[in-house]
Amino acid sequence: MEQSVLFYCLMCNKLKTMEQANLLFRTGFYKVLHPLGCCVSCDRQSK
Ligand SMILES: [Zn+2]
């Protein structure tokens, strides 16, 4: 398991793979390891 390819989606509160990332924040990290962001499916729901 490569943990570093995951990011934490703030909208669905789940760890997702980078391929699903629509937006990544540079300011925050989840448990230090994973960048915070928003996944593609959550972005679709918000529109
Ligand atoms: Zn999401």
mmCIF file of the protein (N, C-alpha, C, O) and its ligand, coordinates in Angstrom:
data_MODEL
# 
_entry.id   MODEL 
# 
loop_
_entity.id 
_entity.type 
_entity.pdbx_number_of_molecules 
1 polymer     1 
2 non-polymer 1 
# 
_entity_poly.entity_id                      1 
_entity_poly.type                           'polypeptide(L)' 
_entity_poly.nstd_linkage                   no 
_entity_poly.nstd_monomer                   no 
_entity_poly.pdbx_seq_one_letter_code       MEQSVLFYCLMCNKLKTMEQANLLFRTGFYKVLHPLGCCVSCDRQSK 
_entity_poly.pdbx_seq_one_letter_code_can   MEQSVLFYCLMCNKLKTMEQANLLFRTGFYKVLHPLGCCVSCDRQSK 
_entity_poly.pdbx_strand_id                 A 
# 
loop_
_entity_poly_seq.entity_id 
_entity_poly_seq.num 
_entity_poly_seq.mon_id 
_entity_poly_seq.hetero 
1 1  MET n 
1 2  GLU n 
1 3  GLN n 
1 4  SER n 
1 5  VAL n 
1 6  LEU n 
1 7  PHE n 
1 8  TYR n 
1 9  CYS n 
1 10 LEU n 
1 11 MET n 
1 12 CYS n 
1 13 ASN n 
1 14 LYS n 
1 15 LEU n 
1 16 LYS n 
1 17 THR n 
1 18 MET n 
1 19 GLU n 
1 20 GLN n 
1 21 ALA n 
1 22 ASN n 
1 23 LEU n 
1 24 LEU n 
1 25 PHE n 
1 26 ARG n 
1 27 THR n 
1 28 GLY n 
1 29 PHE n 
1 30 TYR n 
1 31 LYS n 
1 32 VAL n 
1 33 LEU n 
1 34 HIS n 
1 35 PRO n 
1 36 LEU n 
1 37 GLY n 
1 38 CYS n 
1 39 CYS n 
1 40 VAL n 
1 41 SER n 
1 42 CYS n 
1 43 ASP n 
1 44 ARG n 
1 45 GLN n 
1 46 SER n 
1 47 LYS n 
# 
loop_
_struct_asym.id 
_struct_asym.entity_id 
A 1 
B 2 
# 
loop_
_chem_comp.id 
_chem_comp.type 
_chem_comp.mon_nstd_flag 
ALA 'L-peptide linking' y 
ARG 'L-peptide linking' y 
ASN 'L-peptide linking' y 
ASP 'L-peptide linking' y 
CYS 'L-peptide linking' y 
GLN 'L-peptide linking' y 
GLU 'L-peptide linking' y 
GLY 'peptide linking'   y 
HIS 'L-peptide linking' y 
LEU 'L-peptide linking' y 
LYS 'L-peptide linking' y 
MET 'L-peptide linking' y 
PHE 'L-peptide linking' y 
PRO 'L-peptide linking' y 
SER 'L-peptide linking' y 
THR 'L-peptide linking' y 
TYR 'L-peptide linking' y 
VAL 'L-peptide linking' y 
ZN  non-polymer         . 
# 
_pdbx_entity_nonpoly.entity_id   2 
_pdbx_entity_nonpoly.name        ? 
_pdbx_entity_nonpoly.comp_id     ZN 
# 
_pdbx_nonpoly_scheme.asym_id         B 
_pdbx_nonpoly_scheme.entity_id       2 
_pdbx_nonpoly_scheme.mon_id          ZN 
_pdbx_nonpoly_scheme.ndb_seq_num     1 
_pdbx_nonpoly_scheme.pdb_seq_num     101 
_pdbx_nonpoly_scheme.auth_seq_num    101 
_pdbx_nonpoly_scheme.pdb_mon_id      ZN 
_pdbx_nonpoly_scheme.auth_mon_id     ZN 
_pdbx_nonpoly_scheme.pdb_strand_id   A 
_pdbx_nonpoly_scheme.pdb_ins_code    . 
# 
loop_
_atom_site.group_PDB 
_atom_site.id 
_atom_site.type_symbol 
_atom_site.label_atom_id 
_atom_site.label_alt_id 
_atom_site.label_comp_id 
_atom_site.label_asym_id 
_atom_site.label_entity_id 
_atom_site.label_seq_id 
_atom_site.pdbx_PDB_ins_code 
_atom_site.Cartn_x 
_atom_site.Cartn_y 
_atom_site.Cartn_z 
_atom_site.occupancy 
_atom_site.B_iso_or_equiv 
_atom_site.pdbx_formal_charge 
_atom_site.auth_seq_id 
_atom_site.auth_comp_id 
_atom_site.auth_asym_id 
_atom_site.auth_atom_id 
_atom_site.pdbx_PDB_model_num 
ATOM   1   N  N  . MET A 1 1  ? 0.833   -1.212 0.000   1.00 0.00 ? 1   MET A N  1 
ATOM   2   C  CA . MET A 1 1  ? 0.000   0.000  0.000   1.00 0.00 ? 1   MET A CA 1 
ATOM   3   C  C  . MET A 1 1  ? 0.862   1.253  0.000   1.00 0.00 ? 1   MET A C  1 
ATOM   4   O  O  . MET A 1 1  ? 1.676   1.456  0.901   1.00 0.00 ? 1   MET A O  1 
ATOM   5   N  N  . GLU A 1 2  ? 0.680   2.090  -1.012  1.00 0.00 ? 2   GLU A N  1 
ATOM   6   C  CA . GLU A 1 2  ? 1.394   3.362  -1.059  1.00 0.00 ? 2   GLU A CA 1 
ATOM   7   C  C  . GLU A 1 2  ? 0.504   4.453  -0.472  1.00 0.00 ? 2   GLU A C  1 
ATOM   8   O  O  . GLU A 1 2  ? -0.408  4.949  -1.133  1.00 0.00 ? 2   GLU A O  1 
ATOM   9   N  N  . GLN A 1 3  ? 0.779   4.814  0.769   1.00 0.00 ? 3   GLN A N  1 
ATOM   10  C  CA . GLN A 1 3  ? -0.074  5.764  1.480   1.00 0.00 ? 3   GLN A CA 1 
ATOM   11  C  C  . GLN A 1 3  ? 0.001   7.177  0.893   1.00 0.00 ? 3   GLN A C  1 
ATOM   12  O  O  . GLN A 1 3  ? -0.968  7.933  0.970   1.00 0.00 ? 3   GLN A O  1 
ATOM   13  N  N  . SER A 1 4  ? 1.131   7.525  0.317   1.00 0.00 ? 4   SER A N  1 
ATOM   14  C  CA . SER A 1 4  ? 1.344   8.912  -0.094  1.00 0.00 ? 4   SER A CA 1 
ATOM   15  C  C  . SER A 1 4  ? 0.519   9.302  -1.314  1.00 0.00 ? 4   SER A C  1 
ATOM   16  O  O  . SER A 1 4  ? 0.401   10.492 -1.606  1.00 0.00 ? 4   SER A O  1 
ATOM   17  N  N  . VAL A 1 5  ? -0.057  8.342  -2.038  1.00 0.00 ? 5   VAL A N  1 
ATOM   18  C  CA . VAL A 1 5  ? -0.860  8.681  -3.203  1.00 0.00 ? 5   VAL A CA 1 
ATOM   19  C  C  . VAL A 1 5  ? -2.312  9.008  -2.829  1.00 0.00 ? 5   VAL A C  1 
ATOM   20  O  O  . VAL A 1 5  ? -3.129  9.319  -3.695  1.00 0.00 ? 5   VAL A O  1 
ATOM   21  N  N  . LEU A 1 6  ? -2.618  8.934  -1.534  1.00 0.00 ? 6   LEU A N  1 
ATOM   22  C  CA . LEU A 1 6  ? -3.966  9.240  -1.084  1.00 0.00 ? 6   LEU A CA 1 
ATOM   23  C  C  . LEU A 1 6  ? -4.090  10.687 -0.626  1.00 0.00 ? 6   LEU A C  1 
ATOM   24  O  O  . LEU A 1 6  ? -3.123  11.290 -0.161  1.00 0.00 ? 6   LEU A O  1 
ATOM   25  N  N  . PHE A 1 7  ? -5.293  11.231 -0.765  1.00 0.00 ? 7   PHE A N  1 
ATOM   26  C  CA . PHE A 1 7  ? -5.608  12.524 -0.167  1.00 0.00 ? 7   PHE A CA 1 
ATOM   27  C  C  . PHE A 1 7  ? -6.919  12.396 0.586   1.00 0.00 ? 7   PHE A C  1 
ATOM   28  O  O  . PHE A 1 7  ? -7.686  11.459 0.366   1.00 0.00 ? 7   PHE A O  1 
ATOM   29  N  N  . TYR A 1 8  ? -7.168  13.340 1.474   1.00 0.00 ? 8   TYR A N  1 
ATOM   30  C  CA . TYR A 1 8  ? -8.372  13.280 2.297   1.00 0.00 ? 8   TYR A CA 1 
ATOM   31  C  C  . TYR A 1 8  ? -9.402  14.267 1.774   1.00 0.00 ? 8   TYR A C  1 
ATOM   32  O  O  . TYR A 1 8  ? -9.162  15.475 1.766   1.00 0.00 ? 8   TYR A O  1 
ATOM   33  N  N  . CYS A 1 9  ? -10.543 13.760 1.339   1.00 0.00 ? 9   CYS A N  1 
ATOM   34  C  CA . CYS A 1 9  ? -11.600 14.630 0.833   1.00 0.00 ? 9   CYS A CA 1 
ATOM   35  C  C  . CYS A 1 9  ? -12.393 15.216 1.999   1.00 0.00 ? 9   CYS A C  1 
ATOM   36  O  O  . CYS A 1 9  ? -12.946 14.481 2.818   1.00 0.00 ? 9   CYS A O  1 
ATOM   37  N  N  . LEU A 1 10 ? -12.443 16.537 2.063   1.00 0.00 ? 10  LEU A N  1 
ATOM   38  C  CA . LEU A 1 10 ? -13.150 17.218 3.151   1.00 0.00 ? 10  LEU A CA 1 
ATOM   39  C  C  . LEU A 1 10 ? -14.663 17.145 2.988   1.00 0.00 ? 10  LEU A C  1 
ATOM   40  O  O  . LEU A 1 10 ? -15.398 17.314 3.960   1.00 0.00 ? 10  LEU A O  1 
ATOM   41  N  N  . MET A 1 11 ? -15.131 16.896 1.781   1.00 0.00 ? 11  MET A N  1 
ATOM   42  C  CA . MET A 1 11 ? -16.569 16.878 1.516   1.00 0.00 ? 11  MET A CA 1 
ATOM   43  C  C  . MET A 1 11 ? -17.201 15.561 1.946   1.00 0.00 ? 11  MET A C  1 
ATOM   44  O  O  . MET A 1 11 ? -18.237 15.560 2.610   1.00 0.00 ? 11  MET A O  1 
ATOM   45  N  N  . CYS A 1 12 ? -16.583 14.432 1.572   1.00 0.00 ? 12  CYS A N  1 
ATOM   46  C  CA . CYS A 1 12 ? -17.128 13.124 1.949   1.00 0.00 ? 12  CYS A CA 1 
ATOM   47  C  C  . CYS A 1 12 ? -16.357 12.518 3.120   1.00 0.00 ? 12  CYS A C  1 
ATOM   48  O  O  . CYS A 1 12 ? -16.698 11.431 3.587   1.00 0.00 ? 12  CYS A O  1 
ATOM   49  N  N  . ASN A 1 13 ? -15.325 13.208 3.594   1.00 0.00 ? 13  ASN A N  1 
ATOM   50  C  CA . ASN A 1 13 ? -14.560 12.760 4.755   1.00 0.00 ? 13  ASN A CA 1 
ATOM   51  C  C  . ASN A 1 13 ? -13.978 11.367 4.578   1.00 0.00 ? 13  ASN A C  1 
ATOM   52  O  O  . ASN A 1 13 ? -14.057 10.526 5.473   1.00 0.00 ? 13  ASN A O  1 
ATOM   53  N  N  . LYS A 1 14 ? -13.389 11.139 3.399   1.00 0.00 ? 14  LYS A N  1 
ATOM   54  C  CA . LYS A 1 14 ? -12.779 9.849  3.123   1.00 0.00 ? 14  LYS A CA 1 
ATOM   55  C  C  . LYS A 1 14 ? -11.427 10.045 2.463   1.00 0.00 ? 14  LYS A C  1 
ATOM   56  O  O  . LYS A 1 14 ? -11.166 11.071 1.835   1.00 0.00 ? 14  LYS A O  1 
ATOM   57  N  N  . LEU A 1 15 ? -10.576 9.048  2.616   1.00 0.00 ? 15  LEU A N  1 
ATOM   58  C  CA . LEU A 1 15 ? -9.318  9.032  1.882   1.00 0.00 ? 15  LEU A CA 1 
ATOM   59  C  C  . LEU A 1 15 ? -9.569  8.523  0.471   1.00 0.00 ? 15  LEU A C  1 
ATOM   60  O  O  . LEU A 1 15 ? -10.208 7.489  0.273   1.00 0.00 ? 15  LEU A O  1 
ATOM   61  N  N  . LYS A 1 16 ? -9.060  9.256  -0.498  1.00 0.00 ? 16  LYS A N  1 
ATOM   62  C  CA . LYS A 1 16 ? -9.254  8.888  -1.904  1.00 0.00 ? 16  LYS A CA 1 
ATOM   63  C  C  . LYS A 1 16 ? -7.902  8.894  -2.608  1.00 0.00 ? 16  LYS A C  1 
ATOM   64  O  O  . LYS A 1 16 ? -6.938  9.500  -2.140  1.00 0.00 ? 16  LYS A O  1 
ATOM   65  N  N  . THR A 1 17 ? -7.857  8.202  -3.747  1.00 0.00 ? 17  THR A N  1 
ATOM   66  C  CA . THR A 1 17 ? -6.616  8.215  -4.520  1.00 0.00 ? 17  THR A CA 1 
ATOM   67  C  C  . THR A 1 17 ? -6.479  9.534  -5.282  1.00 0.00 ? 17  THR A C  1 
ATOM   68  O  O  . THR A 1 17 ? -7.468  10.220 -5.538  1.00 0.00 ? 17  THR A O  1 
ATOM   69  N  N  . MET A 1 18 ? -5.253  9.873  -5.634  1.00 0.00 ? 18  MET A N  1 
ATOM   70  C  CA . MET A 1 18 ? -4.980  11.141 -6.300  1.00 0.00 ? 18  MET A CA 1 
ATOM   71  C  C  . MET A 1 18 ? -5.687  11.280 -7.647  1.00 0.00 ? 18  MET A C  1 
ATOM   72  O  O  . MET A 1 18 ? -5.951  12.394 -8.099  1.00 0.00 ? 18  MET A O  1 
ATOM   73  N  N  . GLU A 1 19 ? -5.989  10.164 -8.279  1.00 0.00 ? 19  GLU A N  1 
ATOM   74  C  CA . GLU A 1 19 ? -6.700  10.229 -9.559  1.00 0.00 ? 19  GLU A CA 1 
ATOM   75  C  C  . GLU A 1 19 ? -8.093  10.822 -9.397  1.00 0.00 ? 19  GLU A C  1 
ATOM   76  O  O  . GLU A 1 19 ? -8.661  11.369 -10.342 1.00 0.00 ? 19  GLU A O  1 
ATOM   77  N  N  . GLN A 1 20 ? -8.638  10.707 -8.186  1.00 0.00 ? 20  GLN A N  1 
ATOM   78  C  CA . GLN A 1 20 ? -9.978  11.221 -7.923  1.00 0.00 ? 20  GLN A CA 1 
ATOM   79  C  C  . GLN A 1 20 ? -9.969  12.646 -7.406  1.00 0.00 ? 20  GLN A C  1 
ATOM   80  O  O  . GLN A 1 20 ? -11.024 13.216 -7.128  1.00 0.00 ? 20  GLN A O  1 
ATOM   81  N  N  . ALA A 1 21 ? -8.794  13.220 -7.276  1.00 0.00 ? 21  ALA A N  1 
ATOM   82  C  CA . ALA A 1 21 ? -8.696  14.572 -6.720  1.00 0.00 ? 21  ALA A CA 1 
ATOM   83  C  C  . ALA A 1 21 ? -9.104  15.617 -7.746  1.00 0.00 ? 21  ALA A C  1 
ATOM   84  O  O  . ALA A 1 21 ? -8.582  15.654 -8.860  1.00 0.00 ? 21  ALA A O  1 
ATOM   85  N  N  . ASN A 1 22 ? -10.036 16.457 -7.356  1.00 0.00 ? 22  ASN A N  1 
ATOM   86  C  CA . ASN A 1 22 ? -10.415 17.586 -8.193  1.00 0.00 ? 22  ASN A CA 1 
ATOM   87  C  C  . ASN A 1 22 ? -9.674  18.832 -7.741  1.00 0.00 ? 22  ASN A C  1 
ATOM   88  O  O  . ASN A 1 22 ? -9.284  19.670 -8.555  1.00 0.00 ? 22  ASN A O  1 
ATOM   89  N  N  . LEU A 1 23 ? -9.486  18.942 -6.443  1.00 0.00 ? 23  LEU A N  1 
ATOM   90  C  CA . LEU A 1 23 ? -8.850  20.113 -5.848  1.00 0.00 ? 23  LEU A CA 1 
ATOM   91  C  C  . LEU A 1 23 ? -8.026  19.665 -4.643  1.00 0.00 ? 23  LEU A C  1 
ATOM   92  O  O  . LEU A 1 23 ? -8.503  18.892 -3.813  1.00 0.00 ? 23  LEU A O  1 
ATOM   93  N  N  . LEU A 1 24 ? -6.802  20.147 -4.552  1.00 0.00 ? 24  LEU A N  1 
ATOM   94  C  CA . LEU A 1 24 ? -5.973  19.840 -3.393  1.00 0.00 ? 24  LEU A CA 1 
ATOM   95  C  C  . LEU A 1 24 ? -5.539  21.131 -2.714  1.00 0.00 ? 24  LEU A C  1 
ATOM   96  O  O  . LEU A 1 24 ? -5.136  22.088 -3.374  1.00 0.00 ? 24  LEU A O  1 
ATOM   97  N  N  . PHE A 1 25 ? -5.627  21.146 -1.387  1.00 0.00 ? 25  PHE A N  1 
ATOM   98  C  CA . PHE A 1 25 ? -5.195  22.301 -0.617  1.00 0.00 ? 25  PHE A CA 1 
ATOM   99  C  C  . PHE A 1 25 ? -3.748  22.120 -0.177  1.00 0.00 ? 25  PHE A C  1 
ATOM   100 O  O  . PHE A 1 25 ? -3.342  21.034 0.237   1.00 0.00 ? 25  PHE A O  1 
ATOM   101 N  N  . ARG A 1 26 ? -2.989  23.183 -0.270  1.00 0.00 ? 26  ARG A N  1 
ATOM   102 C  CA . ARG A 1 26 ? -1.588  23.124 0.131   1.00 0.00 ? 26  ARG A CA 1 
ATOM   103 C  C  . ARG A 1 26 ? -1.404  23.486 1.602   1.00 0.00 ? 26  ARG A C  1 
ATOM   104 O  O  . ARG A 1 26 ? -0.315  23.337 2.156   1.00 0.00 ? 26  ARG A O  1 
ATOM   105 N  N  . THR A 1 27 ? -2.473  23.960 2.223   1.00 0.00 ? 27  THR A N  1 
ATOM   106 C  CA . THR A 1 27 ? -2.348  24.504 3.575   1.00 0.00 ? 27  THR A CA 1 
ATOM   107 C  C  . THR A 1 27 ? -2.556  23.480 4.675   1.00 0.00 ? 27  THR A C  1 
ATOM   108 O  O  . THR A 1 27 ? -2.045  23.654 5.782   1.00 0.00 ? 27  THR A O  1 
ATOM   109 N  N  . GLY A 1 28 ? -3.294  22.418 4.395   1.00 0.00 ? 28  GLY A N  1 
ATOM   110 C  CA . GLY A 1 28 ? -3.633  21.498 5.466   1.00 0.00 ? 28  GLY A CA 1 
ATOM   111 C  C  . GLY A 1 28 ? -3.330  20.062 5.128   1.00 0.00 ? 28  GLY A C  1 
ATOM   112 O  O  . GLY A 1 28 ? -3.326  19.668 3.962   1.00 0.00 ? 28  GLY A O  1 
ATOM   113 N  N  . PHE A 1 29 ? -3.074  19.275 6.168   1.00 0.00 ? 29  PHE A N  1 
ATOM   114 C  CA . PHE A 1 29 ? -2.828  17.844 5.982   1.00 0.00 ? 29  PHE A CA 1 
ATOM   115 C  C  . PHE A 1 29 ? -3.617  17.044 6.999   1.00 0.00 ? 29  PHE A C  1 
ATOM   116 O  O  . PHE A 1 29 ? -3.766  17.450 8.151   1.00 0.00 ? 29  PHE A O  1 
ATOM   117 N  N  . TYR A 1 30 ? -4.121  15.899 6.556   1.00 0.00 ? 30  TYR A N  1 
ATOM   118 C  CA . TYR A 1 30 ? -4.860  14.994 7.417   1.00 0.00 ? 30  TYR A CA 1 
ATOM   119 C  C  . TYR A 1 30 ? -3.882  14.002 8.025   1.00 0.00 ? 30  TYR A C  1 
ATOM   120 O  O  . TYR A 1 30 ? -3.218  13.253 7.309   1.00 0.00 ? 30  TYR A O  1 
ATOM   121 N  N  . LYS A 1 31 ? -3.797  14.003 9.353   1.00 0.00 ? 31  LYS A N  1 
ATOM   122 C  CA . LYS A 1 31 ? -2.848  13.137 10.065  1.00 0.00 ? 31  LYS A CA 1 
ATOM   123 C  C  . LYS A 1 31 ? -1.426  13.254 9.508   1.00 0.00 ? 31  LYS A C  1 
ATOM   124 O  O  . LYS A 1 31 ? -0.693  12.268 9.426   1.00 0.00 ? 31  LYS A O  1 
ATOM   125 N  N  . VAL A 1 32 ? -1.053  14.482 9.128   1.00 0.00 ? 32  VAL A N  1 
ATOM   126 C  CA . VAL A 1 32 ? 0.275   14.824 8.607   1.00 0.00 ? 32  VAL A CA 1 
ATOM   127 C  C  . VAL A 1 32 ? 0.575   14.221 7.239   1.00 0.00 ? 32  VAL A C  1 
ATOM   128 O  O  . VAL A 1 32 ? 1.222   14.864 6.412   1.00 0.00 ? 32  VAL A O  1 
ATOM   129 N  N  . LEU A 1 33 ? 0.111   12.985 6.987   1.00 0.00 ? 33  LEU A N  1 
ATOM   130 C  CA . LEU A 1 33 ? 0.514   12.249 5.795   1.00 0.00 ? 33  LEU A CA 1 
ATOM   131 C  C  . LEU A 1 33 ? -0.205  12.673 4.523   1.00 0.00 ? 33  LEU A C  1 
ATOM   132 O  O  . LEU A 1 33 ? 0.409   12.762 3.460   1.00 0.00 ? 33  LEU A O  1 
ATOM   133 N  N  . HIS A 1 34 ? -1.509  12.934 4.628   1.00 0.00 ? 34  HIS A N  1 
ATOM   134 C  CA . HIS A 1 34 ? -2.312  13.099 3.429   1.00 0.00 ? 34  HIS A CA 1 
ATOM   135 C  C  . HIS A 1 34 ? -2.747  14.550 3.225   1.00 0.00 ? 34  HIS A C  1 
ATOM   136 O  O  . HIS A 1 34 ? -3.234  15.182 4.163   1.00 0.00 ? 34  HIS A O  1 
ATOM   137 N  N  . PRO A 1 35 ? -2.580  15.084 2.021   1.00 0.00 ? 35  PRO A N  1 
ATOM   138 C  CA . PRO A 1 35 ? -3.071  16.431 1.737   1.00 0.00 ? 35  PRO A CA 1 
ATOM   139 C  C  . PRO A 1 35 ? -4.597  16.471 1.764   1.00 0.00 ? 35  PRO A C  1 
ATOM   140 O  O  . PRO A 1 35 ? -5.260  15.472 1.486   1.00 0.00 ? 35  PRO A O  1 
ATOM   141 N  N  . LEU A 1 36 ? -5.144  17.638 2.103   1.00 0.00 ? 36  LEU A N  1 
ATOM   142 C  CA . LEU A 1 36 ? -6.590  17.825 2.101   1.00 0.00 ? 36  LEU A CA 1 
ATOM   143 C  C  . LEU A 1 36 ? -7.058  18.281 0.728   1.00 0.00 ? 36  LEU A C  1 
ATOM   144 O  O  . LEU A 1 36 ? -6.336  18.980 0.018   1.00 0.00 ? 36  LEU A O  1 
ATOM   145 N  N  . GLY A 1 37 ? -8.247  17.889 0.366   1.00 0.00 ? 37  GLY A N  1 
ATOM   146 C  CA . GLY A 1 37 ? -8.755  18.299 -0.937  1.00 0.00 ? 37  GLY A CA 1 
ATOM   147 C  C  . GLY A 1 37 ? -10.229 18.001 -1.110  1.00 0.00 ? 37  GLY A C  1 
ATOM   148 O  O  . GLY A 1 37 ? -10.960 17.762 -0.149  1.00 0.00 ? 37  GLY A O  1 
ATOM   149 N  N  . CYS A 1 38 ? -10.642 18.024 -2.371  1.00 0.00 ? 38  CYS A N  1 
ATOM   150 C  CA . CYS A 1 38 ? -12.021 17.727 -2.728  1.00 0.00 ? 38  CYS A CA 1 
ATOM   151 C  C  . CYS A 1 38 ? -12.006 16.794 -3.934  1.00 0.00 ? 38  CYS A C  1 
ATOM   152 O  O  . CYS A 1 38 ? -11.326 17.066 -4.923  1.00 0.00 ? 38  CYS A O  1 
ATOM   153 N  N  . CYS A 1 39 ? -12.755 15.692 -3.854  1.00 0.00 ? 39  CYS A N  1 
ATOM   154 C  CA . CYS A 1 39 ? -12.710 14.726 -4.947  1.00 0.00 ? 39  CYS A CA 1 
ATOM   155 C  C  . CYS A 1 39 ? -13.668 15.101 -6.083  1.00 0.00 ? 39  CYS A C  1 
ATOM   156 O  O  . CYS A 1 39 ? -14.515 15.980 -5.927  1.00 0.00 ? 39  CYS A O  1 
ATOM   157 N  N  . VAL A 1 40 ? -13.526 14.439 -7.198  1.00 0.00 ? 40  VAL A N  1 
ATOM   158 C  CA . VAL A 1 40 ? -14.300 14.754 -8.399  1.00 0.00 ? 40  VAL A CA 1 
ATOM   159 C  C  . VAL A 1 40 ? -15.795 14.543 -8.169  1.00 0.00 ? 40  VAL A C  1 
ATOM   160 O  O  . VAL A 1 40 ? -16.606 15.362 -8.600  1.00 0.00 ? 40  VAL A O  1 
ATOM   161 N  N  . SER A 1 41 ? -16.164 13.459 -7.499  1.00 0.00 ? 41  SER A N  1 
ATOM   162 C  CA . SER A 1 41 ? -17.580 13.163 -7.301  1.00 0.00 ? 41  SER A CA 1 
ATOM   163 C  C  . SER A 1 41 ? -18.258 14.193 -6.393  1.00 0.00 ? 41  SER A C  1 
ATOM   164 O  O  . SER A 1 41 ? -19.417 14.542 -6.614  1.00 0.00 ? 41  SER A O  1 
ATOM   165 N  N  . CYS A 1 42 ? -17.537 14.685 -5.365  1.00 0.00 ? 42  CYS A N  1 
ATOM   166 C  CA . CYS A 1 42 ? -18.085 15.734 -4.512  1.00 0.00 ? 42  CYS A CA 1 
ATOM   167 C  C  . CYS A 1 42 ? -18.219 17.046 -5.265  1.00 0.00 ? 42  CYS A C  1 
ATOM   168 O  O  . CYS A 1 42 ? -19.162 17.803 -5.033  1.00 0.00 ? 42  CYS A O  1 
ATOM   169 N  N  . ASP A 1 43 ? -17.287 17.319 -6.161  1.00 0.00 ? 43  ASP A N  1 
ATOM   170 C  CA . ASP A 1 43 ? -17.367 18.533 -6.959  1.00 0.00 ? 43  ASP A CA 1 
ATOM   171 C  C  . ASP A 1 43 ? -18.573 18.492 -7.879  1.00 0.00 ? 43  ASP A C  1 
ATOM   172 O  O  . ASP A 1 43 ? -19.221 19.517 -8.091  1.00 0.00 ? 43  ASP A O  1 
ATOM   173 N  N  . ARG A 1 44 ? -18.885 17.334 -8.427  1.00 0.00 ? 44  ARG A N  1 
ATOM   174 C  CA . ARG A 1 44 ? -20.058 17.181 -9.283  1.00 0.00 ? 44  ARG A CA 1 
ATOM   175 C  C  . ARG A 1 44 ? -21.340 17.437 -8.491  1.00 0.00 ? 44  ARG A C  1 
ATOM   176 O  O  . ARG A 1 44 ? -22.265 18.084 -8.982  1.00 0.00 ? 44  ARG A O  1 
ATOM   177 N  N  . GLN A 1 45 ? -21.383 16.922 -7.261  1.00 0.00 ? 45  GLN A N  1 
ATOM   178 C  CA . GLN A 1 45 ? -22.579 17.083 -6.435  1.00 0.00 ? 45  GLN A CA 1 
ATOM   179 C  C  . GLN A 1 45 ? -22.817 18.532 -6.043  1.00 0.00 ? 45  GLN A C  1 
ATOM   180 O  O  . GLN A 1 45 ? -23.960 18.946 -5.851  1.00 0.00 ? 45  GLN A O  1 
ATOM   181 N  N  . SER A 1 46 ? -21.750 19.299 -5.922  1.00 0.00 ? 46  SER A N  1 
ATOM   182 C  CA . SER A 1 46 ? -21.876 20.686 -5.472  1.00 0.00 ? 46  SER A CA 1 
ATOM   183 C  C  . SER A 1 46 ? -22.299 21.618 -6.601  1.00 0.00 ? 46  SER A C  1 
ATOM   184 O  O  . SER A 1 46 ? -22.568 22.795 -6.364  1.00 0.00 ? 46  SER A O  1 
ATOM   185 N  N  . LYS A 1 47 ? -22.361 21.098 -7.835  1.00 0.00 ? 47  LYS A N  1 
ATOM   186 C  CA . LYS A 1 47 ? -22.732 21.963 -8.954  1.00 0.00 ? 47  LYS A CA 1 
ATOM   187 C  C  . LYS A 1 47 ? -24.182 21.733 -9.395  1.00 0.00 ? 47  LYS A C  1 
ATOM   188 O  O  . LYS A 1 47 ? -24.653 22.383 -10.329 1.00 0.00 ? 47  LYS A O  1 
HETATM 189 ZN ZN . ZN  B 2 .  ? -15.347 13.552 -1.796  1.00 0.00 2 101 ZN  A ZN 1 
# 
